[in-house]
Amino acid sequence: MGGSSCFHVDGMMLLKQLEVILERDTLINEIGFVHPSQLATLDRSPDATHYDETAFWNKDHKLAISTEILQHLYRAVMQEYMNVKKRLEGLIKQSIGKYSSDSPTFGSDSDHLLESEILKHTMALLILNSDFGSAWNSRKMVIVRKAQLSLLMDELHLCTLILSYSPKSQCTWSHRRWVIEIIGEKFQIMHEIVGQDSELVKQIAEKSKMNYRAWSHLCWLIPYMKGTQVIDELNKSKKWSELHIADNCCFHFRRRLLFKMLEDISAREDDESCINQKIEVYFLWKEELEWNESLISRYIGREALWLHRRFLSQCYINYFTIDHETCNSNGEDFHGIHSTLDDFLDKELELLLHSLDVTDNEFEDTQVQAQHATSYIIWISKQVPPHKHEKLQSRLQEMDLKPIMIKLCADKPHLCVSPLLQDYNSNV
């Protein structure tokens, strides 16, 4: 089967077998490329009569493809795809010339057959090479003219199938978003689509750590989420974050959800019906800060947690605090539900004190924790009004924390020059 003289015939035969498998079993949800020796150990499938068992295995909606045939299979499908692509491009030119339109319409049986061949061959091709952009574009050309819900859902299924073994395929994620945009414009099922994709991303993230593309896709879906879905996603991602504490992608997703809630409140600023929502967001933000603090205490030296706290603190200062010295309320009017800026800063200094309390420990994580805490307080000093700087400095002096902070910043010159530490530096 691997001889060069008969490769073309064998490749075409294998391609037909693969396309028959994909056509007969439309519920395939997992694909693997395995060594021939592994393929031989799999249980025999009752449907093996229509394909070569040394090349394929299909059972229980799982598909295995022998790595030995990939080169022959890929050459065959590329040849078929290029042929049908040329025919499609020629048909488009004829159609545009005939109807004087940039949106050609095909109506004959031969045209529909050509579209079916495009979809069939590109499916096989993309399973072998998911980042072949031209193949995805060819599918778009067919789908955009039909825009049938069943066809669009089939595209989502194909994307899910490919992502099961190629979870970081940028072209696949991009195509999935394109399909979802069409569904959002033409059909009222976005609630279900968002729920399905949320579960998909969680499953993929379990198998593929630090998958920025998957979490970016979920962030892209946030504008399609209703208020109840945003709350639901916050609750579901909370447990996931606790189990994957070093994965900043999930925390970034939570930040996008929280910020959407703030944007929704700002958009309804004069709407009396949103008073309860404002109060709910206020307490939710306090809960998020407390949860983040508990994680910082539990998981020492995790930068993702401190980065998340910076976002929470900045928004809390801007939206939920009041400065009694200037009688200025930051952000929204939350009908008497505010925290004073001084109270907030005192709590953050307590967190700093707790984090610096482990500096005598020789373990590297505790030293990193102290450095993160120091950097965080210096960052906080830049987020508050200038008249609060002196109070922060005096509080650090009272708590005798400046010498420790300066020691921790010794190898970080950009922190040593902070105005928060300058007075002490000049005195010593």
N, C-alpha and C positions, 0 to 999 in steps of 0.2 A: 504493500500500500504506500510505502514511502519512496518508491522508485521515481526518478525524475521523469522518465518517459511516459509514465501513466498518471503523473500527479494531477494533471488537469481534469481527467475523467474522475479520478478518485475524489478530488476536491469538490467537484460539482455534485457527486453522489453524496458525500458527507454533508454538504450544504443543504441538499434536499431533505436528508434525514433530519437534520437539526430543525429546519423550518416546519417539517411535519410534526415533530415533537412539540414545538412552540404553538402550533395551530391546534393540536389535539388536547394539550393540557394548558389551558389559558390561566390556570390558577397557580402556576409555578411561582413559588415565593423565595426560593433560594437556589443559587447556582454556585458550583465549585469546579475549579480546574484541578484535576488530580492526576497523579502519576499512573500509568497503565497498571502497575502492580497493585496499586490501591483499588483501582476500578475493578480488578478481577476478584477482589475479596468481598465486594458488595453483593447483597442478596439479589437474586435474579428477579427482574420485574416481569409481571405477566404481559406487559405491553411491549416486550422486547422484540416482537416479531417484525416490527416495521423499522428497526434500526440496527446498526452494527454494535453488538455488545462490547466489542473491544474499543469502541470510540465513545459511546454514550451510555448513560444510565439514567433512567427516569422512573421515579416511584414516589408516591405520597407527596406529589407536587414539589419534588426536589429534582434538580438536574445536575448531573456530573458530566464533565467533558474531559476526555483524555488530553493531557498536555502534548502528547506525541503528534496529534493531528492539527494543532492550532495553526501552524504555519500554512499547511495545505488549505485548511478551512478559511483562513483569513484571505489568502490570495484569491480563492474562488469567489467569496462574497464580495470582495473589492471589485472584481471583474464584472460581476452581475450588477452591482450597484452603479458603477460608472456607465454601463450600457443603458440602464433604465433611466439614469439621471440625464443623459444626453437626449433621450426620447422625450422626457418631461420638459426639458428646457426648450426643445424644438416646438412642442405643443403649446407652451406658454407664449412663445413668439408669434405663432400662428393665431392664437386666440387674441392676443393684444392687437395685432394688425387687423383682425376681423371685426372686433368690437370697439376698437379705438379706446381702450380702457386699460388702466394699469392693474386692474383686478380681473384677471381672466377667469372665465367660468367654463367648466367642462361638463358635457352632458351626455355624450355617447357612451355606449357600453365599453368600447375600447378605452375611452378616457378613464372610466372607473376601474377598469382592469389595470391600467397603468398605475393609478394611484394605489391600488392594492399591492402591486408589486413593489412599489417604493416603500410602503409601510412594512412589507414582509422582509425585504432585503436589508433595510436599514435597522430593523429590530435585531436581526442576526449580527449585523456589522457592529452595532453599538454594544451588544453583549460582549463582543471580543475586544472592542476599543471604544470605551465610553466617552473619551475626549475627542472624538472625531466630529468637529463642529459642523462640517458640511453635511454629514448624515442627519444631525439634529435639524439643520436648516431645511433639508429636504422634507422632513416630516412636518415641519411648520408650514411649508407651502401647501401641503395636502390638508392639514388639519384646519388651517385658517379659512379655507373655502367651505368647509362643512360645519365646523363648530358644533357638532352634535355632542350632547352630554355623555353619551355612552363612549364615544371616541375619546373625549377628553379624560374620562375616568380611566380608560385603557392606557392613556399616556402616563397618568399618575402611577398606575400599576407598574408600567415598564420602568419608570424612574425608581420606584421603590425596589424593584427587583435588582436593578443595577447597583443601587446604593447598598444593597445587602452584602455585596462583596467589594464594592469600590466606594466606600463612604465619603471620600474626599474628592470625588469627581466634580470639579467646578462646572463643567458643561451640563452635567445631569441636574445639579441644583439650579442652575440658571434656566434650563428648560422647564423644570418643575414650576418655577415662579411664573414663567411665561404662560403656562397652562392655567395656573391658578388665577392669574389676572383675567384671562378670558372667561373662566367660570364666574368670577366675581362680577363681571360686566353683564353676563347674560343669564345667570341662574342664581336663585336665592338659597344657596346651600353652603354659604361660607362658614356658618357656625360649625357644620359637620366637618368641612375641610380643615379648618383650624384645629379642631379636636384630633383628627386623624394625624395631621402633621406634627402636632405636639407629641403624641405618643411615638411617632416614627423617629423624631429627633432624640427622644429619651432612649429609645432602644439602640439607635446608632451610637449615641454618646457612651453607652455602656460598653460597647465593643471597641470603639475607636476613641481613645482618650484625647482630650484637648482638640476636639474637632471644631475648629473655628468656623468652617463652612456650614456645618449643620446648625450650630447655634446662631449664626448670622441669618440663616433662613428663618429660624423661629422669630428672631428680632424683626425681620422683614414682615412677618405676619401680624405684628402687634397692631398696626392701624386697622386691620380687619376685625379685631377683637372687640366684643361688647364689654361693658363694665363688669358684668358677672364673670365673663371669661378671664378678664385680667386678674380678678381676685382669685379665681380658680387656679390659674397658672402660677400665681405667687405661692399659693398653698402647696401645689404639687411640686414645684421646683425647690421648695424649702428643704424637704427631706432629701432630695437628690443632692443639694448643695452640701448638706451635712455629711453625706457619704463620700463626696468628692471635693474635699475642702481645698485642694490645690488647683482645681480647675476654675480659672478666672472667667471662663466663657459663660458659665451658668450665672455667676454673680453679675456679669455684664447684662445678661438677659433680664435679671431681676431689676437692675437699675433702669432699664428701658421701660419695664412695666410700671415701676413706681413713677417715673417721669411722665408717662402717659396719663396717669391719674392726676398729676399736678396740672398738666396741660388741659385736661378736660374741665378741671375746676376753674382755671383761668378763663376758658372759653365761655363759661356760664357765670361770669362774675356778678351779673345783675339779676340772676335767676334765683328767686327765693327758694325754689324747690331743691336747690343744691346745698342748702345749709347742713343737712344731715350728712351729705357726702363729704363736705369739708371737715366735719367733726370726725367722721370715720377715717379719713385719710390722716388726720392729725394723730389719732391714737395708733393707727397702723404704722406710722413713721416711728413713733416712740417704741413700739413693739419691735420693729426692725432694728433699731439702734440697740435695744437691750439684747436681742438675739445675737447680733453681731458681737457685742461685748462678751457674751458668754462663750462664743466660738473662739474669740481672741484669747480668752483665759484658758480654754480647753486645748486649743491647738497652737502651741507656741511657735512663733517665728514665721507664720504664714503671711506672705506679702499680699495675697489676694484679699484677705480679710481686712487689712489696713487700707487698701485701695478702695474697697467697698465702703468703709467707714468715712473716707474723705467725701465721697459723693453724698452719703446720708447726712453728714454734718453740714456740708455746704448748703444743701437744700433746706435743712432744718433751720439754719441761721437765717436764710433768705425768706423763708415762708412762715416759720412758726415761732419766732422769738420776738420779744419786745425789749427795747433798751430804755430803762426807766430814767437814766441820766439825761437822755435827749428827748424822752417821751415819744420816740419813734417806734412804730410797729412795722416790722419787716414783712413784706409780702401781703397776704390776704388778711381780711378781717375775719377772724375765726370766732366772733361773738364771745369774747372773753376767755377763750381757751388758748392760752399762750404759755410759753415758758420764758422766763427772763433770760437775757443773754448771759448774765452773771451766773445764774444757776447752771446753765448749760456748760459754761467754761469750767466751773468748779467740778462738775462730773467728769469732764474730759481730763482735768488735772489729776483726779483720783485714779483714772485709768492709767495715766502716765506713771503715777506713783507705784501702782501695783505692778506695772510692767518693768519698772526700773528696780524693783525689789529683788529681782533674780540675777542682778549683775555679778554677784559673787559666785554664781554657778559656773563651772568650767565648760558646760555643754555649749556647743556652738549655737543651737537653736535659741537658748535663752539670751545670748549676746545679740543675736539678730533681732529678737523680740524687742529688746531695749532700744536698739537703733531705729527700728520701725516706729516705736512710740515717740522717740525724740524727734524724728523727722516729721511725724504727724503733728505734734504740738507746734513746731516751728511753722508748719504749713497752716495750722489753725490761726496762728497770729496774723497771717496775711489776709485772712477772710473776715476779720472783725474790724470795726471802726478804729482809727488811729488812737482815740482817747482810751481804748481798752488795753493798749500795749503796756502802759506803765503799770496797770493793775496786774497784768499777767506776769510781768517781771518781778513785781513785789511778792506775788504768790509763790513763784518759783524760788525766790530768795528765802521766804518764810519756811518753805518745805525743804530747803537746803538741797535742791535738785540740780542747780546750775553746774556745780563742779562735775557731777556725774554725766550730765548731758554734754558738757564740753569734752570730757574724756572720750565719750562715745563718738563724738564728731571729729576726733583727731585725724582720721583718715578720709574725712569728707569735707574738704575746704569750703564747698558751696554752702554747707550748713553752719560752719563756724562763723561765717560773716553775717549771719542773721542778726538783725537789730535786737532780737529777743535776748541774745547772749552778749551783745557788744559792751554793755555797761560793765558786766562782770569781767570781761576780758581786759577792759581798760583799767579796772581796779586792781587786777592781779599782775 
